């Protein structure tokens, strides 16, 4: 009787441990750090506008927010899901075209048409995901590259009302902040909108990373057979991953179109895809903070190397990327994370000794 009671208590304890939220994939944000970061982002544009180069710095920050959304979304497919899709820029362009055409041809306000961008990108992702996610390895790469090429051909040879007749969409209605408050304050307003979209996307992706859904994605990446045996439907989960990634990417495409007022077909050049991929890989492929760090680095580095080093800018950027690839093959964020852990670990040991 005593043994049965002990066994039942141990079983209850093991069950309680499995159900303990601290033992799951969930993570609680540091609210003080988050509040401090948001406050700094809110104050930053007004500090920058006090300098002569403030508007250009705000432009770089807006680009960082836009490409940060794209790289985080693409990292969900590449790093978390292990799906080698190269259709991300195509989803970005589809989102921009959907919002731009409706705003230009039908006179719809950009504040309303922009919400068609993520819907159109998601529908395109579901369309290409239905056949491609049943394939494996290089076949997914080939199919998604073929889809991106189809979108590029449409952007360069499509009808004028939908693609600009090969010149891209031009004279697309902008949000109009610069007309209301002037060029400087208007740029600050664009900054706040881009920041809001970036923060919302980052929070949603963070929740996915530290949730049972995120664990299912990583399980499918590491061992699809094991994940399937544990009740994870590979096809449905991968299709969900495709749709989530395309949704935020299309939203970023719609915003950038109405920020610039145009979208050139050259955006579909393969160089942009390679640049975005470099942001993900150099920052830390499959990590949460890696794409954000990589995007910040490759957005700022070309501008830092301008000026007296302008003639050597391309060579300097290539050398910096090569050094990062050699000394941090897993990406910058994992390397920095291990460094901080070792540093603080030594400090803790020194305090306890």
N, C-alpha and C positions, 0 to 999 in steps of 0.2 A: 504493500500500500504506500509506504514511504517512497519507494523507488518510482512508482507510477506518478505520485504527486510531483516528485522532483523532475521527472521526464516531462510532465505536462507544463511545469513552470518554465523549464528550459525552452520548450517549444514556443511558449508564449513570448519569452524574451527574444528568441530568434525572429519571430514574426514581427515583434515591435521594432526590432532593429531594421528589418527590411522595409518597414513602413515609415521609419523615421525620416522626416524631410531632409535632415542633415546628411543622410546616407545616400540620397538620390542625386540626380544630375542638376538639381536646382541651385541657383546661386543668388545671394542677396547683394544688391549693390550697396556701396558705401554712400549713403545719402549725403553726407557732408561733402565728400569729394565731388559727387555729381552736381550738387548745388553750387559749389565753388566754380566748377568748370562751366556750367551754364551761365553763371553771373559774369565770368570772364569773357565768354563769347558775346554776351549782350553789351558789355562795355567796350569791347575791342574796336568795333567800327568807328566809334566816336573818338577814340584815341588816335586811330590811324588817319582820320580826316584832318587832324591838326597838322599833318606833315604834307609836304608837296607831292609826295608819291603815294598818298593815302588811297586815292581812287584806284590806282593800279594794284595796290596791295589788296584792296577789297575785291577787285576782279579775280585775282589769284585765289583768294579764299573762296569765292563763289565757285570757281572751277574745281577747287579741292572738294567742296561739298558735293558737287555734281558727280565727279569721277569717283569720289568715295562711296557714293550710293551704288554706282555701277560695279566697282571692284568688290564691295562687300556682297552684293547680290551674286556676282559671278563666282566668288569664293564658295558660296553655298553649294553650287553645282560642282565645281572643280575640286575644292579642298574637302568639303564635308561629305558630299555625295559621291565623289570619285567618278563623275560623269564628264568625259572629255568633250564638252560642247564648245563650239566656236561661233555660235550664233548670237552672242550677247550684244555686239554692236548692232546687228540687224534688228534686234528687239528695241534697242535704243532709238534707231532711226524710224522704225515703224511707229513708235509712240509719238515721236516728233511730227511725223507726217500726218497721223490721225488728228492730232490736236491742231496743227497748222492749217490743214485743208478745211476743216470745219470752221475755224475762226476766220479764214480768209475768204472762202467761197460763200459761206452762209451768214457771215456777220455775227457769229456767236462770240460772246465775251471770252477772252482767254482764261478768265477765272472759272468758267464753266467748261470750255472745250478741253482744258488740260486734263480733266478727269476721264476723257476718252482715251488718253495716251496709255495709261496702265491697262485699261480694258482691252484695247487693240493689241498691245504687246502680249498680254496674257493669252488671248485667243490665238495669236500666232504661235506662242510657245506650246499650247495644247495641240495645235495642228501639226507642228514639227515633232512634238514629243510622242505623239501616238505611234508613229513608225520607228523613230530613232531609239526610243528607250527599250525596244525589243531587240535591239542590236547590241553588239559588244565591241569594245576596244576601238580599233581604227575605223570601223564602219560608222560609228557615231560621229567621229571627227569628219569623215568624208561627207556624210549626209548633212551635218550642220554647216560645213563649209559651202556645200552646194546651195543650201538655203540662203546663206549670207550672200552668195554670188547672185542668186535670183533677185534678192532685194536690191543689190547694187545695180543690176541691169535695169530694174524698174526705176530706180532713182535717177539714172542717166538717160534712159530712153522712154520713160513713161510719158503719159499725156501731160500737157503743160499745166492743166488745172490741178493735177495731183502731184506732179513731181517737178514742175517748173520747166519742162521741156529740155532737160539735160543741164540746166543751169542751177538747179536746186530751187527750193522755195525761197522767194524773196518778198520783201515788203509784207511780212506776216505781222499782224497786230501784236504789239508788245503789251506788257501789263500796264504800262503808262505811268509808272511811279516818277520817272524823270520829268514828265509833263506836269505833274501835280506839285512836286516839291523841289524841282531843279535837279541838275545832274549829280551833285554830290549826295544830297539827302535821298534822292531816288536810288542811287547805287547802294546806300545803306539799307533801304527797304528791300531791294533785291537780295542783299546779303541775309537779311532776317528770314525771308521766305526760303532761301536755299538752306539756311541753317536749320529751320524747322523741319523741312523735308529730310535733311540728313539725320537729325536727332531722332525723328520718328522711325526712320529706316533702321538706324543703329539699334534702337531699343527693341524693335521687333526681331531683328536678327539675333540680338543678344538673348532674347527669350527663347528663340529657336535653338540656339547653341546649348543652353542650359535647361533643356526640357526633355521629356521622354521622346518627343518627336525627333529632336536632334540626335539623341542616342540611337534611334532607329535608322536615321540617315547614315551615321557613322558605322553602324553594324552592317548595313548593306554595302558600304564601301569596303570594309575590311573582310567580311565573309558573308556573301549573300546566302549561301547554303545555311549557315548557322542562324542568320536573321530570319530566314523563311521558316526554319524549324521552331523559332520562338514566336511565330504568329505575325511577322511583319510581311505585308504584301509588297513585294519589290516594285511591281508595276505602278500601283497606286501611289506609293510613297515617292517614287522618282518623278511621277507626273506632278504631284503636289510640289515637289522641290523645283521643278521646271517653272511652274506657274508662279510661285512665290518670287523666284529670282527675276522673271520677266516683268512682273507687276511693278516692282520698284525701279527696274531699269527703264521701263517705258515712261514712268512718272518723271524720272530725271531727264529723259529725252524731251518730253513735252515742256518742262521748265526751261531747259537750255535754249530751245527753239524760240520761246516767247521772251527770253532774256536777250538773245542776239537779234531777234527779228528776222532771222533767215536760217537756212540749213543747206549747206553745200553738199553735193554728192561725194566730194572728196573725203567726207567724214568716214566713208566706208572703205577707204584705203586700208590695206592690211597693216600699215605701220601703226595705226591707232590700236588695233587689236593686240599687236605685239607690245606696245607701250603699256596697255592696261594689264596684260599678262605679266609683264615685268614688275608692275606695282604689287601684284598679288604674290608672286614668287619671292621677290626680294624682301618684302615685308614679313612673310611667313605664311606659306601655303597651308590652309586648313586650320589656322588659328583665328581667333576673333579679332585681335588688335593688329595682326600682321598687315592685312590690306589697307587699313587706315594709315598705319605708319608708312607703308610703301607708297601710298598715294600722296601723302604729305611730302615725302622725300623727292619723288619724281616730278611733283608740281613745282617745288621750290628750287631744286638743284639747277635746272636750266637757267633760271633767272639769276641765281647767285653767281653763276659762271659767266654772266654777261659783263659788259663794261670793258676793263682792260684785258680780260681773258676771253673776249668775244671770239677771237680768231681760233682759240684753242678750246672753245666751249664743247664741241662735239667730242673731241678727243678726251677732254677732262671728264665729261659725263660717262663716256665708255669706260675709262680707266676706273672711275669710282664704282661703277656697276660691276666691273670685273673683280675688283678687290672684295666687294661685298659677297659676290658669288663664291670666291675662293675661301675667304675666312669665315663666312657665315652661310654655309650651303643650305641650312634649314630655314634661313631667313633672319632678318635683323631682330625681330621681336623675340623668338626663342633664345637667341644668343644674349640679348640684353636681360631677358627674364632670368636666365641661369646666372648671369653676373650679379644681379641684384640679390638673388637668393643666397649665393655664396657670400656676398658682402654682409648681408644682414645676419646670415648664419654665424659668421665669424664674430660679429658684434655680440650676438646673443651668448655665444660660448664664452667670450671674454667677460661678460657681465656675470655669468653663473660661476666662473672659476674663481 
